[in-house]
């Protein structure tokens, strides 16, 4: 459990969010992180891990310390891995991803066209 706790702590620090704020935002007990850190929590349910991962903008596999998923054929997709790392490390890219999370395909296509036009500007 230390691995997941350390990962959560690092992600919270990177994003400037307190464990207490995350707990409130996710509707969890404020003592959740304390119980996890002290080893008193029996574990994290799949649903809780998924909610925390979504809140922090990472995959559940990343949060749980599992290796990056391999592309079909067993080869790792380097481009996808690089893109996901950039999403994790750049607040501006996370923000863009966050605000488009519930966008329709047409809305995303319109946003992409707008950004392409701005870059050509």
Buried (B, 14 or more C-beta within 10 A) or exposed (E): BEEBBEBBBEBBEEBEBEBBEBBEEBEBEEBBBBEBBEEEBEEBEEEBBBBBBBBBBBBBEBBBEEEBEEEEEEEEBEEEEEEBEEBBEEEEBBEEEEEEEEEEEEEEEEBEEEEEEEEEE
